[in-house]
Amino acid sequence: MNDIETIKNPDFLKKLNNDELTNLAQDIRDFIIENVSKTGGHLSSNLGVVDLTIALLKVFDAEKDVILFDVGHQAYTYKILTGRAKEFSKLRQKDGLCGFESLKESKYDHYETGHSGTSISAGIGYAIAGQMDGKKRCVISIIGDGSFSNGLAYEALNHLGDLNVKQIIILNDNQMSISPNVGALHNLLDNIRSAKGYNNVKKDAKMTLKKTKLGKVIYKRLDSIKNTLKRIHVKQGAMFEDLGIKYYGPINGHEYKDLLKYLNIAKNSDGPVILHVITKKGYGYEYAEKDTTGKYHGISSFDIETGEVKNKTNLPSYSEIVSSYVYNYARKDKDIICITPGMCYGSKLEVIKDKLPKQYIDVGICEEHALVMANTLAIAGKKPFVFIYSTFMQRGIDAVIHDIARCQSNVTILIDRAGFVPADGSSHQGLFDIPLLYCIPNVVISQPKDAKEANDLIKTSLESGGPFVIRFPKENIKYDYNSPKTLEIGSWEEVKDGKDVVIISYGSFLNKALNVAEKLAKDNVDAKVINARFIKPYDQKMFNSLMKLNIPIIVYEESLKLGSLGSVLAMAAQEHGFNKLSIMAADDTFYETASREELMKKSHLTEEDLYAYIKRRLR
């Protein structure tokens, strides 16, 4: 039994044999399961790459070589073997271990990860820089088959094939069954290639043959035969070979003999190499291995014996409510098409996928493609709904500007995880969508205060005739099945009258504003509360009437302050000579890992902060 928490660096791996590596892998899996069962985290993706990560750190030099994990949600074993096991009790918590790689966290982390498709591009940068500086090091990018569908990965591959740099790409394929390597010729060639002297012998033979006319003909014929044999063997890897990138695989990602052999082949190669490694997601934990719903990909604390999530709430998530509303519309209207860039389970689209398969499209992790396709679906008379997380919406902004907004297409974009997002750190905060979208003409931006208003906004979006954004946070709320109504676009709602101060808010922050208004009433302060359900366009008529009251106005919102609704209202107020407006919103910074409540506290946006601020304003 290995004492995982005593590991300081991966140097000890060099001395271990394959049986010892296998035992270590089991101990690491047990360690990950034990800790994630308490803290929550990305379980399946990490269990699947334990063997691969151990093999990587045995073959390569973590002090010198650059190892990059695409997305980074499979880097737990890497963190453990680079001396961070003691910190796992605070995984994905405030001031604790990041769930992804982080430059600030360790010298062994070479990138700020979180979004897919970046590892090959990042690796090319490191490879070029190393070549320019004369550094003899390996650059290894580990990318999953899901991330491999991202367009950025193909842009990088296209460039890499045209470069004379050494980069190793490991395609971690956990969607296919393991295919054993067969063929005596194949095994012979691979055994030769794995020897350090092979590349030098190959170079010498090439130089010798090319010195004579006959030698050139022989070399050309041999090279042609070799390439033909490679294409017969390579099959699905032919595309990479045609791009100028050597391909090896498929390789059993849970067998050290194969892993070490091919990693050494890659290490001793001159140019770019792809190793196609087959792994099993959730490997070593029965519930995760059998999971087909994504439950164990990212999971909160759970019971190891039963696999069941602890502290379950009886309330559905906003994602579940919104998807159920869209399903109700879609089953009555065959023109409604639901699109997601790889977020079926996160956005709770199973009901649409299973019951209306012809009206459901998952494009994989290709956000821009999803939005451009939605645009032409709308132009062709369909009614597309794009379900997308706020953090991933950032990647599709060009498609919103260039395609959807310019065409004024009736595409509804449902932005999930808007605002403060717990556990996943700075890469997954949903604070940027309003500032990014607000400057785009023709786009309506909205956020419901509750489930009923969410249904109203969905109905309104179908009738709007143009681009329509509905954002909602990662929260659990009550269902409301009342008949939806069409809202006037740009209209606000006064939810509480008052004469001393005005609080303008929207979404879940509106309930906080109402709680504060109730508390203020005990201090004889009468607060008017406005539901700014339409962030763009805003209700100019109501806002003008509010300014005429000549009392303080506080805009309280879950967005970055720069580019927020408050900043737009501040400009309008200035034009009218009104100087009593102030904004309570998130600061211009990247928010690290914490719970929603901790993030609000850090940004001074809790109910207590709002109450104290209003009391100071009214002194």
KOLFI-877820 format. One record per residue (C-alpha): residue in one letter; x, y, z. Coordinates in steps of 0.2 Angstrom, whole numbers, plus 5000, padded with zeros to 4 digits. Layout:
// residues N
<"A", <X, Y, Z>>
...
// end
This chain:
// residues 619
<"M", <5000, 5000, 5000>>
<"N", <5007, 5017, 4995>>
<"D", <5006, 5032, 5006>>
<"I", <4999, 5043, 4992>>
<"E", <5001, 5059, 5003>>
<"T", <5020, 5057, 5005>>
<"I", <5023, 5059, 4986>>
<"K", <5033, 5074, 4983>>
<"N", <5038, 5072, 4964>>
<"P", <5037, 5058, 4951>>
<"D", <5055, 5053, 4952>>
<"F", <5052, 5037, 4961>>
<"L", <5042, 5030, 4946>>
<"K", <5058, 5027, 4937>>
<"K", <5062, 5013, 4948>>
<"L", <5046, 5004, 4948>>
<"N", <5042, 4989, 4938>>
<"N", <5025, 4986, 4929>>
<"D", <5018, 4976, 4944>>
<"E", <5022, 4990, 4956>>
<"L", <5015, 5003, 4944>>
<"T", <4999, 4993, 4943>>
<"N", <4998, 4993, 4962>>
<"L", <5001, 5011, 4963>>
<"A", <4987, 5015, 4951>>
<"Q", <4975, 5005, 4962>>
<"D", <4980, 5015, 4977>>
<"I", <4979, 5032, 4967>>
<"R", <4961, 5027, 4961>>
<"D", <4956, 5023, 4979>>
<"F", <4963, 5039, 4984>>
<"I", <4954, 5049, 4971>>
<"I", <4937, 5040, 4974>>
<"E", <4939, 5043, 4993>>
<"N", <4942, 5061, 4991>>
<"V", <4930, 5066, 4977>>
<"S", <4916, 5056, 4987>>
<"K", <4919, 5070, 5000>>
<"T", <4922, 5086, 4990>>
<"G", <4914, 5082, 4973>>
<"G", <4924, 5084, 4957>>
<"H", <4927, 5076, 4940>>
<"L", <4928, 5058, 4944>>
<"S", <4926, 5047, 4928>>
<"S", <4938, 5057, 4918>>
<"N", <4952, 5056, 4931>>
<"L", <4949, 5037, 4935>>
<"G", <4952, 5034, 4916>>
<"V", <4969, 5041, 4914>>
<"V", <4977, 5035, 4930>>
<"D", <4988, 5022, 4921>>
<"L", <4992, 5034, 4907>>
<"T", <4997, 5048, 4918>>
<"I", <5009, 5036, 4928>>
<"A", <5016, 5030, 4912>>
<"L", <5019, 5048, 4906>>
<"L", <5028, 5053, 4921>>
<"K", <5039, 5037, 4921>>
<"V", <5045, 5040, 4903>>
<"F", <5046, 5059, 4903>>
<"D", <5055, 5071, 4914>>
<"A", <5042, 5082, 4924>>
<"E", <5056, 5094, 4929>>
<"K", <5061, 5098, 4911>>
<"D", <5047, 5092, 4899>>
<"V", <5030, 5101, 4896>>
<"I", <5015, 5091, 4900>>
<"L", <4998, 5099, 4895>>
<"F", <4981, 5091, 4899>>
<"D", <4967, 5098, 4888>>
<"V", <4953, 5105, 4898>>
<"G", <4962, 5099, 4914>>
<"H", <4948, 5090, 4922>>
<"Q", <4958, 5074, 4921>>
<"A", <4974, 5080, 4929>>
<"Y", <4971, 5073, 4947>>
<"T", <4983, 5059, 4946>>
<"Y", <4996, 5072, 4938>>
<"K", <4993, 5083, 4954>>
<"I", <4995, 5068, 4965>>
<"L", <5011, 5063, 4957>>
<"T", <5018, 5081, 4957>>
<"G", <5016, 5082, 4976>>
<"R", <4999, 5089, 4979>>
<"A", <4990, 5075, 4987>>
<"K", <4989, 5083, 5004>>
<"E", <4979, 5097, 4997>>
<"F", <4965, 5085, 4990>>
<"S", <4954, 5087, 5006>>
<"K", <4950, 5105, 4999>>
<"L", <4949, 5101, 4981>>
<"R", <4938, 5113, 4972>>
<"Q", <4935, 5124, 4987>>
<"K", <4939, 5141, 4992>>
<"D", <4958, 5143, 4994>>
<"G", <4960, 5125, 4990>>
<"L", <4966, 5114, 4976>>
<"C", <4960, 5119, 4958>>
<"G", <4950, 5107, 4949>>
<"F", <4960, 5110, 4933>>
<"E", <4979, 5114, 4930>>
<"S", <4984, 5132, 4936>>
<"L", <5000, 5141, 4933>>
<"K", <4999, 5149, 4951>>
<"E", <4997, 5132, 4959>>
<"S", <5012, 5122, 4954>>
<"K", <5028, 5123, 4944>>
<"Y", <5023, 5107, 4935>>
<"D", <5007, 5116, 4928>>
<"H", <5011, 5124, 4912>>
<"Y", <4994, 5132, 4907>>
<"E", <4978, 5139, 4914>>
<"T", <4966, 5126, 4908>>
<"G", <4947, 5124, 4909>>
<"H", <4941, 5125, 4891>>
<"S", <4943, 5111, 4878>>
<"G", <4954, 5111, 4862>>
<"T", <4968, 5122, 4868>>
<"S", <4981, 5109, 4872>>
<"I", <4988, 5106, 4855>>
<"S", <4990, 5125, 4851>>
<"A", <4998, 5128, 4868>>
<"G", <5010, 5114, 4865>>
<"I", <5015, 5121, 4848>>
<"G", <5019, 5137, 4857>>
<"Y", <5030, 5128, 4869>>
<"A", <5038, 5118, 4856>>
<"I", <5042, 5133, 4845>>
<"A", <5049, 5143, 4860>>
<"G", <5060, 5128, 4865>>
<"Q", <5067, 5126, 4848>>
<"M", <5071, 5144, 4847>>
<"D", <5080, 5144, 4864>>
<"G", <5089, 5127, 4860>>
<"K", <5080, 5118, 4874>>
<"K", <5080, 5099, 4873>>
<"R", <5063, 5094, 4880>>
<"C", <5047, 5085, 4875>>
<"V", <5031, 5094, 4874>>
<"I", <5016, 5082, 4877>>
<"S", <4998, 5087, 4874>>
<"I", <4984, 5075, 4881>>
<"I", <4968, 5078, 4873>>
<"G", <4952, 5068, 4874>>
<"D", <4941, 5062, 4860>>
<"G", <4927, 5074, 4865>>
<"S", <4939, 5089, 4865>>
<"F", <4946, 5083, 4849>>
<"S", <4930, 5088, 4840>>
<"N", <4933, 5106, 4844>>
<"G", <4939, 5116, 4829>>
<"L", <4953, 5124, 4838>>
<"A", <4962, 5107, 4839>>
<"Y", <4960, 5105, 4820>>
<"E", <4967, 5122, 4817>>
<"A", <4982, 5117, 4828>>
<"L", <4984, 5100, 4819>>
<"N", <4984, 5109, 4802>>
<"H", <4998, 5121, 4808>>
<"L", <5008, 5107, 4817>>
<"G", <5009, 5096, 4801>>
<"D", <5018, 5111, 4792>>
<"L", <5031, 5113, 4806>>
<"N", <5047, 5105, 4810>>
<"V", <5045, 5104, 4829>>
<"K", <5044, 5089, 4841>>
<"Q", <5027, 5088, 4849>>
<"I", <5018, 5073, 4856>>
<"I", <4999, 5072, 4855>>
<"I", <4991, 5059, 4866>>
<"L", <4973, 5056, 4860>>
<"N", <4964, 5049, 4875>>
<"D", <4950, 5040, 4867>>
<"N", <4938, 5034, 4881>>
<"Q", <4923, 5030, 4869>>
<"M", <4929, 5015, 4860>>
<"S", <4933, 4997, 4866>>
<"I", <4951, 4992, 4867>>
<"S", <4958, 4986, 4850>>
<"P", <4974, 4975, 4852>>
<"N", <4988, 4978, 4840>>
<"V", <4991, 4964, 4828>>
<"G", <5003, 4959, 4814>>
<"A", <5021, 4953, 4815>>
<"L", <5027, 4966, 4803>>
<"H", <5019, 4980, 4814>>
<"N", <5027, 4973, 4830>>
<"L", <5044, 4971, 4822>>
<"L", <5044, 4989, 4816>>
<"D", <5037, 4996, 4832>>
<"N", <5051, 4987, 4842>>
<"I", <5064, 4994, 4831>>
<"R", <5057, 5011, 4832>>
<"S", <5057, 5010, 4851>>
<"A", <5075, 5008, 4851>>
<"K", <5085, 5024, 4854>>
<"G", <5097, 5020, 4839>>
<"Y", <5083, 5018, 4826>>
<"N", <5082, 5036, 4821>>
<"N", <5100, 5038, 4819>>
<"V", <5102, 5022, 4808>>
<"K", <5087, 5028, 4798>>
<"K", <5096, 5044, 4795>>
<"D", <5112, 5036, 4790>>
<"A", <5104, 5024, 4778>>
<"K", <5094, 5038, 4770>>
<"M", <5110, 5048, 4767>>
<"T", <5120, 5034, 4761>>
<"L", <5107, 5028, 4748>>
<"K", <5105, 5046, 4741>>
<"K", <5123, 5048, 4737>>
<"T", <5121, 5038, 4721>>
<"K", <5108, 5038, 4707>>
<"L", <5104, 5019, 4710>>
<"G", <5103, 5022, 4728>>
<"K", <5090, 5036, 4726>>
<"V", <5079, 5025, 4716>>
<"I", <5080, 5011, 4729>>
<"Y", <5077, 5023, 4743>>
<"K", <5061, 5030, 4734>>
<"R", <5054, 5013, 4731>>
<"L", <5057, 5007, 4749>>
<"D", <5049, 5023, 4755>>
<"S", <5034, 5020, 4744>>
<"I", <5032, 5002, 4751>>
<"K", <5034, 5008, 4769>>
<"N", <5021, 5021, 4767>>
<"T", <5009, 5009, 4758>>
<"L", <5011, 4997, 4772>>
<"K", <5009, 5010, 4785>>
<"R", <4992, 5016, 4777>>
<"I", <4986, 4998, 4777>>
<"H", <4990, 4996, 4795>>
<"V", <4986, 5014, 4801>>
<"K", <4968, 5015, 4794>>
<"Q", <4960, 5028, 4804>>
<"G", <4977, 5036, 4807>>
<"A", <4980, 5040, 4789>>
<"M", <4973, 5057, 4791>>
<"F", <4986, 5062, 4803>>
<"E", <5000, 5054, 4793>>
<"D", <4994, 5064, 4778>>
<"L", <4996, 5080, 4788>>
<"G", <5014, 5075, 4792>>
<"I", <5011, 5068, 4809>>
<"K", <5016, 5051, 4814>>
<"Y", <5002, 5040, 4821>>
<"Y", <5003, 5025, 4832>>
<"G", <4988, 5016, 4839>>
<"P", <4976, 5011, 4845>>
<"I", <4985, 5007, 4861>>
<"N", <4978, 5000, 4877>>
<"G", <4978, 5014, 4890>>
<"H", <4978, 5002, 4905>>
<"E", <4992, 4991, 4900>>
<"Y", <5009, 4997, 4905>>
<"K", <5019, 4986, 4893>>
<"D", <5010, 4994, 4878>>
<"L", <5010, 5012, 4886>>
<"L", <5028, 5012, 4890>>
<"K", <5033, 5005, 4874>>
<"Y", <5024, 5018, 4863>>
<"L", <5028, 5033, 4874>>
<"N", <5046, 5028, 4872>>
<"I", <5043, 5028, 4853>>
<"A", <5036, 5045, 4854>>
<"K", <5050, 5051, 4865>>
<"N", <5063, 5046, 4853>>
<"S", <5054, 5052, 4837>>
<"D", <5060, 5068, 4829>>
<"G", <5044, 5077, 4823>>
<"P", <5026, 5078, 4828>>
<"V", <5018, 5061, 4834>>
<"I", <5000, 5056, 4839>>
<"L", <4998, 5041, 4851>>
<"H", <4980, 5035, 4850>>
<"V", <4977, 5028, 4867>>
<"I", <4961, 5019, 4872>>
<"T", <4955, 5021, 4890>>
<"K", <4939, 5017, 4899>>
<"K", <4931, 5032, 4908>>
<"G", <4928, 5028, 4926>>
<"Y", <4940, 5014, 4926>>
<"G", <4941, 5005, 4943>>
<"Y", <4925, 5011, 4950>>
<"E", <4910, 5000, 4945>>
<"Y", <4897, 5014, 4945>>
<"A", <4907, 5026, 4935>>
<"E", <4912, 5013, 4923>>
<"K", <4894, 5008, 4919>>
<"D", <4888, 5026, 4919>>
<"T", <4880, 5032, 4902>>
<"T", <4872, 5048, 4909>>
<"G", <4887, 5058, 4913>>
<"K", <4882, 5058, 4932>>
<"Y", <4900, 5053, 4937>>
<"H", <4909, 5065, 4925>>
<"G", <4907, 5079, 4937>>
<"I", <4898, 5074, 4953>>
<"S", <4895, 5082, 4970>>
<"S", <4899, 5072, 4986>>
<"F", <4893, 5054, 4986>>
<"D", <4892, 5038, 4995>>
<"I", <4906, 5026, 4989>>
<"E", <4896, 5010, 4993>>
<"T", <4880, 5015, 4984>>
<"G", <4887, 5028, 4971>>
<"E", <4872, 5039, 4976>>
<"V", <4874, 5058, 4978>>
<"K", <4873, 5065, 4996>>
<"N", <4863, 5079, 5002>>
<"K", <4851, 5079, 4987>>
<"T", <4839, 5093, 4985>>
<"N", <4821, 5090, 4981>>
<"L", <4821, 5105, 4970>>
<"P", <4825, 5104, 4952>>
<"S", <4839, 5114, 4944>>
<"Y", <4836, 5129, 4933>>
<"S", <4843, 5118, 4918>>
<"E", <4830, 5105, 4921>>
<"I", <4816, 5117, 4922>>
<"V", <4821, 5127, 4906>>
<"S", <4823, 5111, 4896>>
<"S", <4806, 5104, 4902>>
<"Y", <4798, 5120, 4896>>
<"V", <4806, 5119, 4879>>
<"Y", <4802, 5101, 4878>>
<"N", <4783, 5105, 4880>>
<"Y", <4784, 5118, 4866>>
<"A", <4794, 5106, 4855>>
<"R", <4783, 5091, 4856>>
<"K", <4769, 5102, 4849>>
<"D", <4780, 5111, 4836>>
<"K", <4791, 5101, 4825>>
<"D", <4800, 5116, 4819>>
<"I", <4808, 5118, 4836>>
<"I", <4826, 5112, 4835>>
<"C", <4836, 5110, 4851>>
<"I", <4855, 5111, 4849>>
<"T", <4869, 5109, 4862>>
<"P", <4888, 5109, 4860>>
<"G", <4891, 5093, 4870>>
<"M", <4881, 5098, 4885>>
<"C", <4867, 5086, 4884>>
<"Y", <4867, 5080, 4902>>
<"G", <4873, 5096, 4910>>
<"S", <4859, 5106, 4902>>
<"K", <4847, 5091, 4907>>
<"L", <4842, 5088, 4888>>
<"E", <4839, 5069, 4890>>
<"V", <4820, 5071, 4889>>
<"I", <4822, 5080, 4872>>
<"K", <4836, 5068, 4866>>
<"D", <4826, 5053, 4870>>
<"K", <4808, 5058, 4866>>
<"L", <4811, 5070, 4852>>
<"P", <4827, 5063, 4843>>
<"K", <4823, 5072, 4827>>
<"Q", <4822, 5089, 4835>>
<"Y", <4839, 5086, 4845>>
<"I", <4856, 5090, 4839>>
<"D", <4872, 5088, 4848>>
<"V", <4887, 5095, 4839>>
<"G", <4900, 5090, 4851>>
<"I", <4912, 5104, 4859>>
<"C", <4909, 5116, 4844>>
<"E", <4901, 5131, 4850>>
<"E", <4903, 5142, 4835>>
<"H", <4897, 5129, 4823>>
<"A", <4882, 5126, 4834>>
<"L", <4877, 5145, 4833>>
<"V", <4881, 5147, 4815>>
<"M", <4870, 5131, 4811>>
<"A", <4856, 5138, 4822>>
<"N", <4857, 5154, 4812>>
<"T", <4853, 5145, 4795>>
<"L", <4840, 5134, 4803>>
<"A", <4831, 5150, 4808>>
<"I", <4833, 5157, 4791>>
<"A", <4826, 5141, 4784>>
<"G", <4811, 5143, 4794>>
<"K", <4815, 5133, 4809>>
<"K", <4815, 5138, 4828>>
<"P", <4832, 5134, 4835>>
<"F", <4836, 5134, 4854>>
<"V", <4854, 5134, 4858>>
<"F", <4858, 5127, 4876>>
<"I", <4875, 5133, 4881>>
<"Y", <4885, 5137, 4897>>
<"S", <4889, 5155, 4900>>
<"T", <4908, 5151, 4900>>
<"F", <4907, 5142, 4883>>
<"M", <4896, 5156, 4876>>
<"Q", <4912, 5166, 4876>>
<"R", <4919, 5155, 4862>>
<"G", <4904, 5158, 4851>>
<"I", <4903, 5177, 4852>>
<"D", <4909, 5180, 4834>>
<"A", <4895, 5169, 4827>>
<"V", <4882, 5179, 4837>>
<"I", <4889, 5196, 4830>>
<"H", <4894, 5191, 4812>>
<"D", <4880, 5178, 4809>>
<"I", <4865, 5178, 4820>>
<"A", <4864, 5197, 4825>>
<"R", <4868, 5203, 4807>>
<"C", <4854, 5192, 4800>>
<"Q", <4842, 5196, 4814>>
<"S", <4838, 5178, 4815>>
<"N", <4826, 5171, 4828>>
<"V", <4838, 5160, 4837>>
<"T", <4835, 5158, 4856>>
<"I", <4851, 5156, 4866>>
<"L", <4848, 5148, 4883>>
<"I", <4863, 5153, 4894>>
<"D", <4866, 5141, 4908>>
<"R", <4877, 5143, 4923>>
<"A", <4876, 5162, 4921>>
<"G", <4883, 5173, 4935>>
<"F", <4894, 5166, 4949>>
<"V", <4898, 5147, 4947>>
<"P", <4904, 5136, 4961>>
<"A", <4919, 5124, 4962>>
<"D", <4926, 5126, 4944>>
<"G", <4936, 5142, 4947>>
<"S", <4940, 5157, 4935>>
<"S", <4938, 5147, 4919>>
<"H", <4920, 5143, 4922>>
<"Q", <4913, 5159, 4929>>
<"G", <4897, 5166, 4920>>
<"L", <4900, 5184, 4923>>
<"F", <4906, 5189, 4905>>
<"D", <4890, 5185, 4894>>
<"I", <4881, 5202, 4898>>
<"P", <4896, 5213, 4894>>
<"L", <4901, 5203, 4878>>
<"L", <4883, 5203, 4872>>
<"Y", <4877, 5220, 4877>>
<"C", <4886, 5229, 4863>>
<"I", <4879, 5218, 4849>>
<"P", <4864, 5226, 4839>>
<"N", <4848, 5217, 4838>>
<"V", <4851, 5205, 4853>>
<"V", <4838, 5204, 4867>>
<"I", <4845, 5199, 4884>>
<"S", <4834, 5193, 4898>>
<"Q", <4834, 5184, 4914>>
<"P", <4819, 5177, 4924>>
<"K", <4816, 5180, 4942>>
<"D", <4808, 5163, 4944>>
<"A", <4802, 5147, 4935>>
<"K", <4786, 5155, 4929>>
<"E", <4795, 5170, 4921>>
<"A", <4807, 5158, 4913>>
<"N", <4792, 5150, 4904>>
<"D", <4786, 5168, 4899>>
<"L", <4802, 5172, 4892>>
<"I", <4803, 5156, 4882>>
<"K", <4786, 5160, 4874>>
<"T", <4791, 5178, 4871>>
<"S", <4807, 5172, 4862>>
<"L", <4797, 5161, 4850>>
<"E", <4787, 5176, 4845>>
<"S", <4801, 5189, 4845>>
<"G", <4807, 5187, 4827>>
<"G", <4825, 5190, 4832>>
<"P", <4840, 5185, 4842>>
<"F", <4834, 5182, 4860>>
<"V", <4845, 5177, 4875>>
<"I", <4838, 5170, 4891>>
<"R", <4851, 5168, 4905>>
<"F", <4849, 5158, 4921>>
<"P", <4861, 5153, 4936>>
<"K", <4867, 5136, 4943>>
<"E", <4853, 5135, 4956>>
<"N", <4838, 5124, 4961>>
<"I", <4821, 5132, 4961>>
<"K", <4803, 5127, 4962>>
<"Y", <4793, 5122, 4946>>
<"D", <4779, 5133, 4940>>
<"Y", <4767, 5126, 4927>>
<"N", <4756, 5141, 4925>>
<"S", <4751, 5145, 4908>>
<"P", <4765, 5156, 4900>>
<"K", <4761, 5174, 4894>>
<"T", <4770, 5184, 4881>>
<"L", <4780, 5199, 4889>>
<"E", <4783, 5216, 4880>>
<"I", <4801, 5216, 4875>>
<"G", <4810, 5228, 4886>>
<"S", <4797, 5229, 4899>>
<"W", <4802, 5230, 4918>>
<"E", <4790, 5226, 4932>>
<"E", <4788, 5235, 4949>>
<"V", <4787, 5221, 4962>>
<"K", <4787, 5232, 4977>>
<"D", <4783, 5251, 4979>>
<"G", <4793, 5263, 4989>>
<"K", <4798, 5281, 4991>>
<"D", <4815, 5281, 4999>>
<"V", <4827, 5271, 4988>>
<"V", <4825, 5261, 4972>>
<"I", <4833, 5244, 4969>>
<"I", <4834, 5238, 4951>>
<"S", <4839, 5220, 4950>>
<"Y", <4835, 5204, 4940>>
<"G", <4836, 5185, 4941>>
<"S", <4840, 5177, 4958>>
<"F", <4847, 5193, 4964>>
<"L", <4829, 5200, 4964>>
<"N", <4824, 5189, 4978>>
<"K", <4839, 5195, 4988>>
<"A", <4834, 5213, 4984>>
<"L", <4816, 5209, 4991>>
<"N", <4823, 5202, 5007>>
<"V", <4834, 5217, 5009>>
<"A", <4819, 5228, 5006>>
<"E", <4809, 5219, 5020>>
<"K", <4824, 5221, 5032>>
<"L", <4825, 5240, 5028>>
<"A", <4806, 5242, 5032>>
<"K", <4810, 5237, 5050>>
<"D", <4822, 5253, 5050>>
<"N", <4808, 5263, 5042>>
<"V", <4816, 5264, 5025>>
<"D", <4804, 5261, 5011>>
<"A", <4812, 5253, 4996>>
<"K", <4805, 5252, 4979>>
<"V", <4811, 5236, 4970>>
<"I", <4811, 5234, 4951>>
<"N", <4812, 5218, 4941>>
<"A", <4823, 5222, 4926>>
<"R", <4819, 5206, 4917>>
<"F", <4825, 5213, 4901>>
<"I", <4843, 5218, 4902>>
<"K", <4843, 5224, 4884>>
<"P", <4833, 5233, 4879>>
<"Y", <4830, 5241, 4896>>
<"D", <4813, 5250, 4900>>
<"Q", <4818, 5268, 4896>>
<"K", <4800, 5274, 4900>>
<"M", <4801, 5266, 4918>>
<"F", <4819, 5271, 4921>>
<"N", <4815, 5289, 4916>>
<"S", <4801, 5289, 4929>>
<"L", <4812, 5282, 4942>>
<"M", <4825, 5296, 4939>>
<"K", <4811, 5309, 4941>>
<"L", <4808, 5303, 4959>>
<"N", <4825, 5310, 4963>>
<"I", <4830, 5297, 4976>>
<"P", <4845, 5285, 4976>>
<"I", <4844, 5271, 4963>>
<"I", <4855, 5255, 4966>>
<"V", <4857, 5243, 4952>>
<"Y", <4861, 5226, 4960>>
<"E", <4866, 5213, 4948>>
<"E", <4876, 5196, 4945>>
<"S", <4887, 5202, 4931>>
<"L", <4904, 5210, 4929>>
<"K", <4902, 5229, 4932>>
<"L", <4910, 5234, 4916>>
<"G", <4897, 5232, 4902>>
<"S", <4883, 5228, 4914>>
<"L", <4865, 5234, 4914>>
<"G", <4871, 5246, 4928>>
<"S", <4885, 5254, 4917>>
<"V", <4872, 5257, 4903>>
<"L", <4860, 5265, 4915>>
<"A", <4874, 5275, 4922>>
<"M", <4877, 5283, 4905>>
<"A", <4859, 5286, 4903>>
<"A", <4858, 5294, 4920>>
<"Q", <4873, 5305, 4916>>
<"E", <4864, 5311, 4900>>
<"H", <4849, 5316, 4910>>
<"G", <4860, 5325, 4924>>
<"F", <4855, 5312, 4937>>
<"N", <4869, 5308, 4949>>
<"K", <4861, 5297, 4962>>
<"L", <4863, 5280, 4953>>
<"S", <4876, 5268, 4959>>
<"I", <4880, 5250, 4954>>
<"M", <4883, 5234, 4964>>
<"A", <4891, 5221, 4953>>
<"A", <4906, 5210, 4951>>
<"D", <4923, 5218, 4951>>
<"D", <4934, 5218, 4936>>
<"T", <4944, 5202, 4940>>
<"F", <4944, 5183, 4938>>
<"Y", <4936, 5174, 4953>>
<"E", <4944, 5159, 4959>>
<"T", <4936, 5143, 4966>>
<"A", <4923, 5145, 4979>>
<"S", <4905, 5142, 4983>>
<"R", <4892, 5154, 4975>>
<"E", <4889, 5161, 4993>>
<"E", <4908, 5164, 4995>>
<"L", <4910, 5172, 4978>>
<"M", <4896, 5184, 4982>>
<"K", <4904, 5188, 4999>>
<"K", <4921, 5191, 4991>>
<"S", <4913, 5203, 4978>>
<"H", <4903, 5212, 4992>>
<"L", <4886, 5207, 4984>>
<"T", <4877, 5197, 4998>>
<"E", <4861, 5203, 5005>>
<"E", <4871, 5210, 5020>>
<"D", <4882, 5220, 5009>>
<"L", <4867, 5227, 5000>>
<"Y", <4858, 5232, 5016>>
<"A", <4874, 5240, 5023>>
<"Y", <4877, 5250, 5007>>
<"I", <4859, 5257, 5006>>
<"K", <4860, 5262, 5025>>
<"R", <4876, 5271, 5021>>
<"R", <4868, 5280, 5006>>
<"L", <4853, 5286, 5016>>
<"R", <4863, 5294, 5030>>
// end
